[in-house]
Amino acid sequence: MDVPPLEARAALATVEKSRLRVIDEIGLPQWYWWGLALGWIILGWVTDLNYPWLTAAATLVFGAVHSAVAPRVINGRHRSNQLSVNADIVDRHLPALVLGGLIILAGITVAGAVAISADGAQHPVTITSIFVAVVIVLGGPRLLAAVRRRAVRSSARR
Amino acid sequence: MITAQFDELIHPSTRLSIVALLAAADWVEFSFVRDQLSLSDSALSKQLSTLEDARYVRVERPTNGRRRRVHVRLTDAGRTAFRGHVAALQAIVGVAQSRNGEAQPR
């Protein structure tokens, strides 16, 4: 079949448009960020109760629940139940990026709680956890938006 | 290694959009394809039947609670055909670009 270059170019543009539609679906479900933020606040509140055994148990439960949930969603391929984005499209470093971010936030929580505690506040960990929870809810989707922009740039280079 | 192979079955615009969408995903819900490409249920079903007959796509109906779901995925044959078709399109554009380059006055 003899296809004119203009038609071939238009067909390639159609392919790219479809690809961008899927890239737009890269992300983590909204409930993940809200659940994480809620868990963070609860963990902070439990820590402020000053029962080490309770804090240890709550941390274990938090870690176990996150370990059970994260592997399915943290790869950024299942933001909705409408599709599963192909692994080739998503940055393979995304899980490390999200987990790295959580480790940094854990450090900020501890450092913030120590600083607020030194200032004489009564519930230092709860206060810091609320701050971190806001960062999670607002910052998480922004992080994924940056990942999508990067995927678009990488798609354009192909 | 991708072999450039123009595929007339994939080439029509609607079918190309469907296959390109499926190529970027492992599976896609029927309603997502329909909504993204602004097609009616029957129009999409017809296109998918054609692609299914060519063994380029597989339509699955996973049982997940009471809600009826229809997943569409590209088969390995469909993925190979799509990559070959894209390579053929790129080759056509590439040849045209190099001809234009040669035709440019120095």
Interface residues (C-beta under 8 A of the other chain):
Chain A: M1 V3 P5 A8 R9 A11 L12 T14 V15 K17 S18 R19 R21 V22 I23 R77 N81 Q82 L83 S84 V85 N86 A87 I89
Chain B: F6 E8 H11 S13 L16 S17 I18 A20 L21 A23 A24 A25 D26 W27 V28 E29 S31 F32 Q36 V86 L89 Q90 I92 V93 V95 A96 Q97
